[in-house]
Amino acid sequence: MVTISLCMIVKNEEQTLDRCLQSVAGIPDEIIIVDTGSTDRTKEIARKWTKHVYDFEWIDDFSAARNESFRHAMMDYILWLDADDVLLPENRQKLLALKQSVNPEVDAVSMVYHVLFDDNHNVITSTRRYRLVKRGKNFKWHGIVHEDLHLPPSFQSEESDIVVTHKKRKAASDRNLKIYERAKKQGKTWNAHDLFHYARELQVHKRYQDALLMYEKFLETDSVSTAHRVFVLHNMACCYYELGEPEKEHELTLKSLSYDIPQPMFCCRLGEHFMKKHQYQQAIFWYQLALQVETDSFSYVIDQHIYKTWLPHKQLGMCYYQIEDYERSYVHNRCVLEYLPNDEDMLQNITVLEQLHHCQ
């Protein structure tokens, strides 16, 4: 059985740190916690779990703090988590089993990351991250914000079905955007990773024109994967939608088809395009495809679940209603309720459709 160091960076996490550590209690052989300037009880809580609590001066660089935490690790493998992450009981057991059975030749193990949830506890976004890495392989972090592991040219990996659940409660802030803006003023050199995430921060803060410029710069860098290219085209299409430029939005939607099979988010965009033209049969084709197309379950790019779950069902319900196929409309409205059981619009639609059915 291998040994594991849990490495974390924290700041003012008194509300979440104990919950995170409880969820993996007994699995790590040591816990390393690097504090970047807490003013609450975070370090006090950390010291209940480990003697390895270290201060690190915050320098507007998450990867620097992560690398500092890795520097203190002494076990065979390093597991990293954020304070607002947890492993639910089923996944805790899977991690324990992995610790007992992992092939020592494996350098990195990826895990699923459930990032955001809606009010009905449906996963909105997920991705994959390399969570468990071999200490002797000397993995390093890069990226000043939304940091990620720099992968060596050659390493042996394993994809697990372990899920790390993000239980974020903090309100959105402009912290990350400010870090990027300060780095920009200081003339720091950015890699593709920084360009990509700076663009996303700009988009989140509704600076769509600036976001588009950064996305373009990202696409001009070397070695952009197909998955990242398609994801960026979708984000750019979203920006053009918000800017009220449907022609450019549609142009990018079509452009995405030259790089990959139609992905659910672009199927939904094409469905909406035809719905607006009242071309419901064409819209139905694309929304059905959104539900049918197989997506990469091992993707390391954000997976947006609404485009392959309730959204196409909702739109199909509307399309079938418009062409007076009330039976199929009813079926798809019912499907929406499997994800959104209290949706008032769907409940009202079903009432209307049931009345129409009885009148026929």
C-alpha positions in Angstrom: 0.0 0.0 0.0 1.3 3.4 -0.9 1.5 6.4 1.4 -0.2 9.8 0.8 0.4 13.4 1.7 -2.6 15.6 1.6 -1.5 19.1 0.6 -3.8 22.1 0.9 -3.5 25.9 0.6 -6.0 27.9 2.7 -7.0 31.4 3.8 -9.9 32.2 6.1 -11.5 28.8 5.7 -12.8 28.3 9.3 -16.3 27.4 7.9 -15.1 24.7 5.6 -11.7 23.3 6.5 -12.8 20.8 9.2 -15.6 19.4 6.9 -13.1 18.8 4.2 -10.6 17.0 6.5 -13.4 15.0 8.1 -14.3 13.7 4.7 -10.9 12.1 4.1 -9.9 11.4 7.7 -7.7 8.4 8.1 -6.7 8.2 4.4 -3.7 10.6 4.2 -0.5 9.6 6.1 0.3 13.2 6.6 -1.5 16.5 6.1 0.3 19.6 4.9 -1.5 22.9 5.2 -0.1 26.1 3.9 -1.8 29.3 5.1 -1.6 32.4 3.0 -2.8 34.9 5.5 -5.8 33.8 7.5 -7.3 36.2 10.0 -9.9 33.8 11.4 -9.6 30.4 13.2 -8.3 28.5 10.1 -4.9 27.8 11.5 -6.3 26.8 14.9 -8.5 24.2 13.1 -5.7 23.0 10.9 -3.5 22.4 14.0 -6.1 20.0 15.4 -5.4 17.8 12.4 -1.7 18.2 11.8 1.5 19.7 13.1 2.5 20.6 9.5 0.9 24.0 9.2 3.1 26.6 7.4 2.7 30.3 6.7 3.3 31.5 3.2 3.3 35.2 2.2 0.7 35.8 -0.4 2.2 37.0 -3.7 -0.9 37.0 -6.0 0.1 33.6 -7.3 -1.9 30.4 -6.5 0.6 28.1 -8.2 3.4 29.5 -6.0 1.4 28.6 -2.9 0.6 25.1 -4.3 4.2 24.5 -5.0 5.1 25.5 -1.5 2.6 22.9 -0.1 4.0 20.2 -2.3 7.6 21.1 -1.2 6.8 19.9 2.3 5.3 16.5 1.3 7.2 13.4 2.3 5.0 10.5 1.3 4.9 8.4 -1.9 1.9 10.3 -3.5 0.5 13.8 -3.0 -3.3 14.4 -2.9 -4.5 18.0 -3.2 -7.9 19.4 -2.2 -9.4 22.8 -1.6 -11.0 23.6 1.8 -14.5 23.7 0.2 -14.0 20.3 -1.4 -15.3 17.1 0.1 -15.4 13.4 -0.7 -18.8 12.0 -0.1 -18.9 8.6 1.7 -19.0 6.5 -1.5 -16.0 8.3 -2.9 -14.1 8.2 0.3 -14.3 4.4 0.2 -13.1 4.5 -3.4 -10.1 6.6 -2.5 -9.3 4.2 0.4 -9.5 1.3 -2.1 -7.3 3.2 -4.5 -4.7 3.8 -1.9 -4.5 0.0 -1.2 -4.5 -1.1 -4.8 -2.9 1.6 -7.0 0.0 0.4 -9.2 3.2 2.1 -7.9 4.2 2.6 -11.6 1.3 5.1 -12.0 2.5 8.7 -11.8 -0.9 10.5 -11.7 -4.5 9.6 -11.0 -7.4 11.8 -12.3 -10.7 12.2 -10.5 -14.0 13.7 -11.5 -14.7 17.2 -10.1 -18.3 18.2 -9.6 -17.8 22.0 -9.7 -21.3 23.6 -9.6 -24.8 22.4 -8.6 -28.2 23.9 -9.1 -30.9 24.3 -6.4 -32.1 20.7 -7.2 -28.6 19.3 -6.6 -28.1 18.5 -10.3 -24.5 18.8 -11.4 -24.2 21.9 -13.7 -20.5 21.7 -14.5 -17.9 19.1 -14.0 -14.4 18.3 -15.2 -11.4 16.1 -14.5 -8.3 17.0 -12.5 -5.2 15.0 -11.7 -5.7 14.8 -7.9 -3.2 12.2 -6.8 0.4 12.5 -8.2 3.6 10.7 -7.4 5.9 12.9 -5.3 9.1 11.6 -7.0 7.9 12.7 -10.4 8.2 16.3 -9.1 5.0 17.7 -10.5 4.8 21.5 -10.5 2.0 24.0 -10.6 1.6 26.8 -13.2 -0.9 29.6 -13.6 -1.3 32.6 -11.3 -5.0 31.9 -10.9 -7.0 28.7 -11.6 -3.7 27.0 -11.3 -3.1 23.6 -12.8 -0.4 20.9 -12.8 2.2 21.2 -15.4 2.3 17.7 -17.0 5.7 16.2 -17.9 6.2 15.0 -21.5 6.0 11.4 -20.4 4.1 10.0 -17.4 1.8 7.0 -16.6 -1.7 8.0 -15.6 -4.9 6.3 -14.5 -8.4 7.7 -14.8 -10.5 6.8 -11.7 -14.3 7.3 -11.1 -13.7 9.0 -7.8 -15.7 12.2 -7.5 -14.5 15.2 -5.5 -17.5 17.5 -4.7 -17.1 21.2 -4.6 -19.3 22.8 -1.9 -18.6 26.4 -2.5 -20.6 28.9 -0.5 -18.7 32.1 -0.9 -20.3 34.8 -3.0 -18.6 35.5 -6.3 -15.9 38.1 -6.1 -13.5 40.1 -8.3 -10.4 38.7 -6.5 -9.2 36.7 -9.4 -9.8 39.4 -11.9 -7.9 41.9 -9.8 -4.9 39.5 -9.6 -4.9 39.3 -13.4 -5.2 43.1 -13.8 -2.3 43.7 -11.4 -0.2 41.1 -13.3 -1.1 42.9 -16.5 0.0 46.3 -15.2 3.3 44.7 -14.0 4.0 43.5 -17.5 4.2 39.8 -16.5 4.5 37.3 -19.2 1.5 35.1 -19.5 1.3 31.5 -20.9 -1.7 30.0 -22.6 -3.2 28.9 -19.3 -3.3 32.5 -18.0 -4.7 33.9 -21.2 -7.5 31.3 -21.1 -8.5 31.9 -17.5 -8.1 35.7 -17.7 -10.6 35.6 -20.7 -13.0 33.5 -18.6 -12.8 36.0 -15.7 -13.5 38.9 -18.0 -16.5 37.0 -19.4 -17.8 36.3 -15.9 -17.6 40.0 -15.1 -19.4 40.9 -18.3 -16.5 42.5 -20.0 -17.3 40.7 -23.2 -15.2 42.7 -25.7 -12.1 42.3 -23.5 -12.9 38.6 -23.1 -13.1 38.1 -26.8 -9.7 39.7 -27.3 -8.1 37.4 -24.7 -9.8 34.3 -26.2 -8.4 35.2 -29.6 -4.9 35.5 -28.1 -5.3 32.1 -26.5 -6.4 30.5 -29.8 -3.2 31.9 -31.4 -0.9 30.1 -28.9 0.7 26.8 -29.8 -0.8 23.4 -29.0 -4.4 24.3 -28.2 -6.2 21.0 -27.9 -9.4 20.4 -29.9 -11.4 20.2 -26.7 -10.1 23.6 -25.5 -10.6 25.1 -28.9 -14.2 24.0 -29.1 -14.8 25.2 -25.5 -13.4 28.6 -26.3 -15.5 28.9 -29.4 -18.6 28.3 -27.2 -17.5 30.9 -24.7 -16.9 33.4 -27.5 -20.4 32.6 -29.0 -21.8 33.3 -25.5 -20.0 36.7 -25.5 -21.5 37.6 -28.9 -24.9 36.5 -27.7 -24.6 38.9 -24.8 -23.4 41.7 -27.1 -26.4 41.2 -29.3 -24.5 40.0 -32.3 -26.3 36.8 -33.4 -24.6 36.6 -36.8 -21.1 36.3 -35.1 -22.6 33.9 -32.6 -23.9 31.6 -35.4 -20.6 31.9 -37.3 -18.7 30.5 -34.4 -21.3 27.8 -33.8 -20.7 26.6 -37.4 -17.0 27.0 -37.1 -17.0 24.6 -34.2 -18.2 21.8 -36.5 -14.9 21.9 -38.4 -13.0 20.8 -35.3 -15.2 18.1 -33.7 -18.5 16.3 -33.9 -21.4 18.5 -32.9 -21.1 19.0 -29.1 -24.3 19.4 -27.0 -23.9 23.1 -26.4 -23.6 23.8 -30.1 -26.5 21.5 -30.9 -28.6 23.6 -28.5 -27.3 26.8 -30.2 -28.3 25.5 -33.6 -31.7 24.4 -32.2 -32.3 27.9 -30.9 -31.2 29.3 -34.2 -33.9 27.4 -36.0 -36.5 27.9 -33.3 -36.2 31.7 -33.8 -36.9 31.1 -37.5 -40.0 29.0 -36.6 -38.3 26.1 -38.3 -39.3 23.6 -35.7 -38.4 20.3 -37.5 -34.8 21.5 -37.9 -34.7 22.7 -34.3 -36.0 19.3 -33.2 -33.2 17.5 -35.1 -30.5 19.5 -33.2 -32.1 19.3 -29.8 -32.5 15.5 -30.2 -28.8 15.3 -31.3 -27.8 17.2 -28.1 -29.4 14.3 -26.1 -27.9 11.6 -28.2 -24.3 12.6 -28.9 -21.7 10.9 -26.8 -19.3 13.2 -25.0 -15.9 12.5 -23.6 -16.2 11.2 -20.1 -12.5 11.7 -19.6 -12.4 15.3 -20.7 -10.2 17.8 -18.8 -12.3 20.7 -20.1 -15.4 21.9 -18.3 -18.4 19.8 -19.1 -21.7 21.8 -19.0 -24.4 19.4 -18.2 -27.5 21.5 -18.9 -26.9 21.2 -22.7 -27.4 17.4 -22.5 -30.0 17.1 -19.8 -33.1 19.3 -19.1 -32.5 22.2 -21.6 -32.9 20.2 -24.8 -35.9 18.4 -23.3 -37.5 21.8 -22.4 -36.9 23.1 -25.9 -38.2 19.9 -27.5 -41.3 20.2 -25.5 -41.8 23.7 -27.0 -41.0 22.6 -30.5 -43.4 19.6 -30.5 -46.1 21.9 -29.0 -45.7 24.3 -31.9 -46.2 21.5 -34.5 -49.1 20.1 -32.4 -47.5 16.9 -31.5 -48.8 17.1 -28.0 -47.9 13.6 -27.0 -44.2 14.1 -27.6 -44.3 17.6 -26.0 -45.8 16.0 -22.9 -43.0 13.4 -22.8 -40.2 16.0 -22.9 -41.9 18.2 -20.4 -42.0 15.2 -18.0 -38.3 14.7 -18.7 -37.6 18.2 -17.5 -39.3 17.5 -14.2 -36.9 14.7 -13.6 -34.2 17.4 -13.2 -36.4 20.3 -12.1 -39.3 18.8 -10.1 -40.7 22.1 -8.9 -40.4 24.1 -12.2 -43.7 26.0 -12.4 -43.6 26.5 -16.1 -43.2 22.7 -16.7 -46.0 21.9 -14.3 -48.3 24.4 -16.0 -47.3 23.0 -19.4 -48.1 19.4 -18.3 -51.6 20.6 -17.0 -52.3 22.2 -20.4 -51.1 19.2 -22.4 -53.1 16.8 -20.3 -56.2 18.9 -21.0 -55.4 18.9 -24.7 -55.0 15.1 -24.6 -58.4 14.6 -23.0 -60.0 16.9 -25.6 -58.7 14.8 -28.6 
